[in-house]
Amino acid sequence: MSNQDEAESNGTASASPAASEATVTGKARAVITATASVRALSRSYLSTHHLYAARYAAEDAQARETLLTSKAPYFDVRHRGLVIAAITESAFFLEAAINEVLKDAADGHTTYVATLGKDTLRAFAAAWRHTSDG
């Protein structure tokens, strides 16, 4: 006699994570099976971080330049670094934004790109798949 048969004949119940069985009377039993599936998707877009970094570097560079222009001639390593940071972060923003649009199209994540239209999204998805990342 198996453990299941023994449990049924003794009037006890057995349970597993996927199904629950309980004896009602004699050998009659009710089987309840529950299955749940949840998919959560969270995206973090790095492009916005690059955009803010470019903005803040440009603002700081402008403030530094205003301070330094009252003293001519001037060369300031900090000012030069801020200008370089503003320019490179702007380029990084553009690259990240393009990659994010292509990746969203390829993944069918249309929260931000739905207005581009289905044909455009298909073309972007195909372009992404032809990259080393896709």
Secondary structure, DSSP 8 states (H G I E B T S, - for coil): --HHHHHHHHT--EE-SSEEEEE-STT-EEEEE------------HHHHHHHHHHHHHHHHHHHHHHHTTSSS---HHHHHHHHHHHHHHHHHHHHHHHHHHHHHHHT--TTTGGG-HHHHHHHHHHHHTSS--
